[in-house]
Amino acid sequence: MILKEHEKAPAFEAKDQNAVVHKLGQYKGKKVVLYFYPKDNTETCTKQACNLRDNYELLKEKGIVVLGVSPDDEKSHKKFESKFSLPFTLLVDKDQTMMHDYGVWALKKFMGKEYMGVLRTTFLINEKGKIDHIIEKVDSKNHAQQILELWKI
């Protein structure tokens, strides 16, 4: 499935690092940053998460909810959250249901090998549950700035 801007964001239901279930519908009336990343505690994923952490108060002031998603389990997410003092929710998608729904589970290539994996992608979902922007070229070190510039807030 290829999602486009201005389409309704696919509904989801997933547990976070604390085993709390989250659904897209519970965030109606809020701006949601739904960012998909390959793996906890890897270099680029950590840079991205820490940039969001370092700018979290500003994002929160602007009414933005941050939700990270990877195929890692609750235990891995909890360690990642604790190690880097992440103040936002990390959702578990072990079976890649959300990733398939959002079109970010795909064939990747690295050092001549092909494999299925997560395409680092961020969806900016507005208060009505529609996708305002899709960031496919994520600047991990400046991700919060990318988000704020696109939403012009």
N, C-alpha and C positions, 0 to 999 in steps of 0.2 A: 504494500500500500504506500503510495506516495502522497503525503499530506501537502497541502498548500496553505499559504497565508489566507486569512479571512474565513477558513473553514472551521467548523466546530471541532474542538479538540476531542479525541477519543476518551471516553470515560475510562476510569481505572479504579482498581481497589488493590492496595498492596500494604504489607506490613513495613514498619520502619525498624530502626535499630533497637527500639525498645518494645517491639512486638505490638505496637499500636497500629491499628488499621486506618489507612487514609484513603479517601475517595475524592475524585476531582470535584464532585458536586458540593462537598463541604467548603470549598473555597470560592463559591459563587460570591460576587461582589468584591473580590480581591484580585490583584494582578499576581500571576503565578509564573515563576521561572522554573520550568521543568527541564533539568539538564541531565542528559544521559552521558555516562562516562564508562570506560572499559573496566577499571579495576582499582579497588582501594589500595592505598599505600604505594602506588607507582609514581614515578617522577612527575609526569605531566598532569596526572589526575590530582596529585597532591598540590601542585602549583595552582591549578584551577580552584580547588576547594579552599585553599588558603587565601586566594584573592577574594573569593566570595565571603569568606570569614572576615577578612580585614575590612571589607566594605559593607558588612552585614547591617550595621546600625543605620547607615545611610539608606540602604535598600529598604529596611524595615520602616524608616521614617517616610519613605515614598509609598508605603502601603504594599510592598512587594513581599510575597512568600517565596522562599527558596526550597525547592525539593530536588535532591540529587537521586539518580537512579542508576544502579549497576546490577550485574548478575551475582554479586557477592551476597553472602548470607548475613543474617542479623549479627552474628558474633563478629564477623569481619568488619561490618559497618560500625559496630559499637567500639571496636579497637581503633578504627580510623577516626571516629568522632572524638574519642578520648585523647588519642595521641596528638591531634592537632587542634583540640578545643573548638571543634566545629559547632556552631550554634544553630544549625538548621537540620532539617529532616533528611535522612538517607533512606530511600525506599529499596526494598528487596525485590528483585525480578529474576529469580533463579531460573524460572522456566521461559524467560524472555517474552512473556505475553505482552507486556507493555511495549517492549522493544519492537516486536512484530507490529503491534497496533500503530506505533508511531513511525514505523519504517526505518528504524535505526539498527536492526540486526541484519547484517549483510556480509557478503563475501569481501574479505580484505586480503591485501598482499603485504608481506613483509619478508625481505631478504629472499625473494624468489619463491616463497611458499604462500599458498592460498589457504585461508581458513575463515570460518564464520566468526564474526565478532561485532562489537558495538562501535557504531560510527559516532564519534564525539559530536553531539548535536544538542542545541538548546532551543526550547520552544518557549516563546513569550505568549502567555495565555491571558487574555483580558478578563475583566470582571463578569462578562457574559459567557465565558467559556469558549471564546473563539480565539484562534491563533492569530496574533497580531504580527509576529515575526518568527522566522526560523533562522537560527545562526548555525550554519554548517561549517564555517571556517572560524572556529573558536580560538580566540587569543587567550590562552590559559592564564597568562600573567596579568592580563588586563580585562578579564571577563566582565566584571561588574561595570566597567566603563562602557564596554560594548552594549550591555543591556540598557544602561541609562541613556546612552546616545540614541539607540533605536526607539526607545519609548519617549525620548525628548522630555525627560523629567529630571 
